[in-house]
Amino acid sequence: MLDRLLKNDIADYKAKDLMTKAVVTTVPKDNLLTIQNMMSRYRVKKIVIVDDKNRRCPVGIVTIKDIIKFLISDQTDRELYEIPVAEAMTENLMTSNKNTNVIDCARTFHDHSNTISSLIVIEGDYVDQLDLPDNKHSQLSGILTSTDFASFFSENCRSLASVKDYMSDSVFSISINEKVSRAADLMIEKHISQLVVTASNSHRDGFMGILTETDISRVILALKSKTLRSVYEYLQIIFYSSKRNNQDNFLEPALMRIRDIFTPKPTVIDKDADLTEAAKIMVRQSISGIPVIESPREEETKNQPIGIISKIDIIKALRDLE
């Protein structure tokens, strides 16, 4: 009975209740260097692209992963300020009406999680893909990100599930001695935002840390520039991280390996922990996933990851409350 009441209460929430209303936007003609500066200034990983003439009409979205994917494939010799964001952005937007209930939003997000990074919340009747120019009357109201869903889950869904119920057993790992480009390719191929870093290529052999798409973006952007060292040093300033392993020594990006940029000794979580605890950690630390370990931690070997719990898994749990 209590479980049913909780589900009914959660279903009463609408997209407008948990969406981010202060959406960072720009226009298609802005360049990638401007986009990178905006991401740093506003501490966001995605920016909504709006129509040049109607600044409330969304026409695309660009994320860190979009930029990495584009720069890896781009064969031109252009600097970042010479590349318009229109070339790197995703144009097919998945949208939701601001009055759609949160469980339906979670279902839409999860079912398309391999192709979208956010739900664009609109004021209007169209609630599937936004097909411009036919939907010029659909106005941007907000954005629903995986962080918004995780924050909502952490505050409203205690005791409804544990980490082991939703964690992924597929742990993608990479050796500490691999090239950064290999990590970028693997993230794009597997549609993931983090890799477990190990002493070898097995996630059960020498767990050393975690590597995220944000870590990779610093190096990939620097590699694109003709003036590698100066641009990389600049990126270190705007993307400064206390987790950096060699803050006092700037390396040429082309020479970097995973060992130079990964995060050692990351936060882990026991498989028996409440799922809301995982959601809280991800929101608080601004991370997309957490390595899962056996519980209790009796031996050092037990600290090897047996899975990953991600924000997408949190959204799946929210979807299952239907």
C-alpha positions as CSV (number, residue, x, y, z in Angstrom):
1,M,0.0,0.0,0.0
2,L,2.8,2.4,0.9
3,D,4.7,1.5,-2.3
4,R,1.6,2.3,-4.3
5,L,1.1,5.7,-2.5
6,L,4.7,6.6,-3.2
7,K,4.4,5.8,-6.9
8,N,1.2,7.8,-7.2
9,D,2.8,10.8,-5.5
10,I,5.8,10.7,-7.8
11,A,3.6,10.4,-10.9
12,D,2.0,13.7,-9.9
13,Y,5.2,15.6,-10.6
14,K,5.6,17.2,-14.0
15,A,8.5,18.0,-16.2
16,K,8.2,21.7,-15.2
17,D,8.8,20.7,-11.5
18,L,12.3,19.2,-12.0
19,M,13.6,20.7,-15.2
20,T,16.4,23.2,-15.4
21,K,14.8,26.5,-16.3
22,A,17.9,28.6,-16.8
23,V,19.0,27.0,-20.1
24,V,22.3,28.0,-21.6
25,T,21.8,28.7,-25.3
26,T,23.6,30.0,-28.3
27,V,23.1,30.2,-32.1
28,P,24.4,27.8,-34.8
29,K,27.0,30.3,-36.1
30,D,28.9,30.5,-32.8
31,N,32.3,28.7,-32.9
32,L,33.6,25.8,-30.8
33,L,36.0,27.9,-28.8
34,T,33.1,30.1,-27.7
35,I,31.1,27.0,-26.8
36,Q,34.0,25.6,-24.7
37,N,34.3,28.9,-22.9
38,M,30.5,28.9,-22.2
39,M,30.6,25.4,-20.8
40,S,33.4,26.4,-18.5
41,R,31.8,29.7,-17.4
42,Y,28.4,28.2,-16.7
43,R,29.7,24.8,-15.5
44,V,27.5,22.8,-18.0
45,K,28.2,19.9,-20.3
46,K,25.6,20.7,-22.9
47,I,24.3,23.8,-24.6
48,V,21.0,24.2,-26.5
49,I,21.3,25.7,-29.9
50,V,18.4,28.1,-30.8
51,D,17.2,29.7,-34.0
52,D,19.1,32.9,-35.1
53,K,15.8,34.9,-35.3
54,N,13.7,33.2,-32.6
55,R,15.9,32.7,-29.6
56,R,13.2,30.5,-27.9
57,C,13.0,28.1,-30.7
58,P,15.5,25.1,-30.2
59,V,17.2,23.7,-33.3
60,G,19.9,21.5,-31.8
61,I,22.1,20.7,-28.8
62,V,25.8,20.3,-28.4
63,T,27.5,18.3,-25.6
64,I,31.1,17.5,-24.7
65,K,30.7,14.1,-26.3
66,D,29.5,15.7,-29.5
67,I,32.5,18.0,-29.6
68,I,34.9,15.1,-29.0
69,K,33.3,12.9,-31.7
70,F,33.4,15.8,-34.2
71,L,37.0,16.7,-33.6
72,I,38.2,13.1,-33.8
73,S,36.5,12.7,-37.3
74,D,37.3,16.2,-38.6
75,Q,40.0,16.1,-41.3
76,T,40.4,19.9,-41.8
77,D,43.1,22.1,-40.4
78,R,40.9,24.6,-38.8
79,E,41.3,26.2,-35.3
80,L,38.5,25.9,-32.8
81,Y,37.4,29.4,-33.4
82,E,37.0,28.6,-37.1
83,I,34.5,25.8,-36.6
84,P,30.8,26.7,-36.2
85,V,28.9,24.7,-33.7
86,A,26.4,23.9,-36.4
87,E,28.8,21.3,-37.7
88,A,29.1,19.5,-34.3
89,M,25.7,19.8,-32.8
90,T,22.9,17.2,-32.7
91,E,19.9,18.3,-34.7
92,N,17.4,15.6,-33.8
93,L,15.9,16.8,-30.5
94,M,13.7,14.7,-28.3
95,T,11.2,16.9,-26.6
96,S,8.6,16.8,-23.8
97,N,5.8,19.1,-22.9
98,K,6.3,20.9,-19.6
99,N,3.1,19.2,-18.2
100,T,4.2,15.6,-19.0
101,N,4.5,13.6,-15.8
102,V,8.0,12.7,-14.6
103,I,7.6,8.9,-15.2
104,D,6.7,9.4,-18.8
105,C,9.7,11.8,-19.2
106,A,12.0,9.1,-17.7
107,R,10.6,6.5,-20.1
108,T,11.3,8.7,-23.1
109,F,14.8,9.6,-21.9
110,H,15.8,6.1,-21.1
111,D,14.4,4.6,-24.3
112,H,16.4,7.0,-26.4
113,S,19.5,7.3,-24.1
114,N,21.9,6.1,-26.8
115,T,20.9,8.9,-29.1
116,I,20.0,11.9,-26.8
117,S,21.7,13.6,-23.9
118,S,18.7,15.6,-22.6
119,L,15.0,16.2,-23.1
120,I,14.1,19.6,-24.4
121,V,11.0,20.8,-22.5
122,I,8.7,22.9,-24.6
123,E,5.6,24.9,-24.4
124,G,3.4,23.6,-27.2
125,D,1.6,20.5,-28.4
126,Y,4.4,18.6,-30.0
127,V,6.1,16.1,-27.7
128,D,8.2,13.9,-29.9
129,Q,11.0,14.9,-32.2
130,L,11.1,18.6,-33.0
131,D,10.8,18.9,-36.7
132,L,11.5,22.5,-37.7
133,P,10.3,24.6,-39.3
134,D,6.8,23.0,-38.9
135,N,7.0,23.5,-35.1
136,K,8.1,27.1,-34.9
137,H,5.4,27.7,-32.3
138,S,7.0,25.2,-29.9
139,Q,8.9,27.4,-27.5
140,L,11.8,26.4,-25.2
141,S,10.7,26.2,-21.6
142,G,13.6,24.3,-20.0
143,I,15.8,21.2,-20.2
144,L,15.7,17.9,-18.4
145,T,19.1,16.4,-17.9
146,S,20.2,13.1,-16.3
147,T,21.3,15.2,-13.4
148,D,17.8,16.6,-12.9
149,F,16.4,13.1,-12.9
150,A,19.0,11.9,-10.4
151,S,18.4,14.9,-8.1
152,F,14.7,14.2,-8.2
153,F,15.2,10.5,-7.5
154,S,17.6,11.2,-4.6
155,E,15.0,13.4,-2.9
156,N,11.8,11.4,-3.5
157,C,12.6,7.7,-3.9
158,R,14.3,6.4,-0.8
159,S,14.0,2.7,-0.1
160,L,12.4,1.9,-3.5
161,A,15.5,0.1,-4.9
162,S,19.1,-0.7,-4.1
163,V,22.2,-0.3,-6.3
164,K,22.5,-4.0,-7.2
165,D,18.9,-3.8,-8.6
166,Y,20.0,-1.4,-11.4
167,M,23.7,-1.5,-11.8
168,S,25.3,-2.6,-15.1
169,D,27.4,-5.7,-14.9
170,S,29.2,-4.6,-18.1
171,V,32.3,-2.7,-16.9
172,F,34.3,-1.1,-19.7
173,S,37.9,-0.7,-18.7
174,I,41.1,0.7,-20.2
175,S,44.7,0.3,-19.4
176,I,46.5,3.1,-17.7
177,N,49.1,3.0,-20.5
178,E,46.6,3.4,-23.4
179,K,46.4,6.4,-25.6
180,V,43.7,9.0,-24.9
181,S,42.4,8.6,-28.4
182,R,41.6,5.0,-27.7
183,A,39.6,6.0,-24.7
184,A,37.6,8.5,-26.7
185,D,36.9,6.0,-29.4
186,L,35.7,3.4,-26.8
187,M,33.3,5.9,-25.1
188,I,31.8,6.9,-28.4
189,E,31.4,3.3,-29.6
190,K,29.8,2.0,-26.3
191,H,27.7,5.2,-25.6
192,I,29.3,5.6,-22.2
193,S,30.7,8.6,-20.3
194,Q,33.3,6.9,-18.1
195,L,35.8,4.1,-18.2
196,V,37.4,2.1,-15.3
197,V,41.2,2.6,-15.4
198,T,43.2,-0.6,-14.6
199,A,46.8,-1.8,-14.7
200,S,45.9,-4.0,-17.6
201,N,42.8,-4.3,-19.9
202,S,40.7,-6.2,-17.3
203,H,38.5,-4.3,-14.9
204,R,39.2,-7.1,-12.3
205,D,43.0,-6.6,-12.5
206,G,44.5,-3.7,-10.7
207,F,41.6,-1.1,-10.3
208,M,43.3,2.3,-10.3
209,G,40.7,4.9,-11.0
210,I,38.2,6.3,-13.4
211,L,38.4,8.3,-16.7
212,T,35.5,10.6,-17.8
213,E,34.6,12.3,-21.0
214,T,35.4,15.6,-19.3
215,D,38.9,14.4,-18.7
216,I,39.3,13.5,-22.3
217,S,37.8,16.7,-23.7
218,R,40.7,18.8,-22.3
219,V,43.2,16.8,-24.4
220,I,41.2,16.4,-27.5
221,L,40.5,20.1,-27.8
222,A,44.2,20.9,-27.4
223,L,45.1,18.4,-30.1
224,K,42.9,20.2,-32.6
225,S,45.0,23.4,-32.2
226,K,48.1,24.2,-34.2
227,T,49.5,25.8,-31.1
228,L,49.2,22.7,-28.9
229,R,51.0,23.8,-25.7
230,S,49.6,27.3,-25.4
231,V,46.0,26.2,-26.0
232,Y,46.4,23.2,-23.6
233,E,47.6,25.5,-20.9
234,Y,44.7,27.8,-21.5
235,L,42.3,24.9,-21.3
236,Q,43.8,23.8,-18.0
237,I,42.8,27.2,-16.6
238,I,39.2,27.2,-17.7
239,F,38.8,23.5,-16.9
240,Y,40.9,23.5,-13.7
241,S,40.4,20.4,-11.7
242,S,41.8,19.5,-8.3
243,K,41.9,15.9,-9.4
244,R,44.5,16.6,-12.0
245,N,47.5,14.2,-11.5
246,N,50.3,16.5,-12.7
247,Q,49.1,20.0,-12.3
248,D,52.6,21.4,-12.1
249,N,53.8,19.8,-15.3
250,F,52.2,20.6,-18.7
251,L,52.7,17.8,-21.2
252,E,52.3,18.0,-24.9
253,P,48.8,16.6,-25.5
254,A,50.0,14.3,-28.3
255,L,52.2,12.5,-25.8
256,M,49.5,12.0,-23.1
257,R,48.4,8.6,-21.9
258,I,45.5,7.7,-19.6
259,R,47.8,7.8,-16.6
260,D,48.3,11.5,-17.2
261,I,44.6,12.5,-16.9
262,F,42.6,9.9,-15.1
263,T,41.1,10.3,-11.6
264,P,42.8,8.0,-9.1
265,K,40.9,6.6,-6.1
266,P,37.4,7.6,-7.2
267,T,34.3,7.3,-5.0
268,V,32.9,3.8,-5.0
269,I,29.6,2.4,-3.6
270,D,28.5,-0.9,-2.1
271,K,26.1,-2.9,-4.2
272,D,23.6,-3.1,-1.2
273,A,23.4,0.7,-0.8
274,D,20.1,2.4,-1.3
275,L,19.9,3.7,-4.9
276,T,19.2,7.2,-3.7
277,E,22.6,7.3,-2.1
278,A,24.2,6.7,-5.5
279,A,22.0,9.4,-7.0
280,K,23.1,11.9,-4.3
281,I,26.8,11.2,-4.9
282,M,26.5,11.6,-8.6
283,V,24.7,14.9,-8.2
284,R,27.0,16.2,-5.5
285,Q,30.2,15.3,-7.3
286,S,28.9,16.1,-10.8
287,I,29.8,12.7,-12.1
288,S,27.9,10.4,-14.4
289,G,28.7,7.0,-12.9
290,I,30.1,5.2,-9.8
291,P,32.0,1.9,-9.7
292,V,30.1,-0.7,-7.6
293,I,31.9,-3.0,-5.2
294,E,31.0,-6.0,-3.2
295,S,29.6,-5.4,0.3
296,P,31.0,-5.5,2.9
297,R,34.5,-4.5,2.0
298,E,36.4,-7.1,3.9
299,E,39.5,-7.4,1.8
300,E,41.3,-5.2,-0.6
301,T,40.3,-7.5,-3.5
302,K,36.7,-6.8,-2.7
303,N,37.3,-3.3,-3.8
304,Q,37.6,-4.3,-7.4
305,P,34.5,-3.1,-9.3
306,I,31.8,-5.6,-10.1
307,G,29.7,-3.1,-12.0
308,I,28.8,0.5,-12.7
309,I,25.8,2.5,-11.5
310,S,25.1,5.5,-13.8
311,K,22.6,8.3,-14.0
312,I,20.9,6.4,-16.9
313,D,20.3,3.5,-14.4
314,I,18.7,6.0,-12.0
315,I,16.4,7.1,-14.8
316,K,15.5,3.5,-15.6
317,A,14.5,3.0,-11.9
318,L,12.3,6.0,-12.2
319,R,10.8,4.7,-15.4
320,D,10.0,1.4,-13.7
321,L,7.7,3.2,-11.2
322,E,4.9,3.3,-13.8
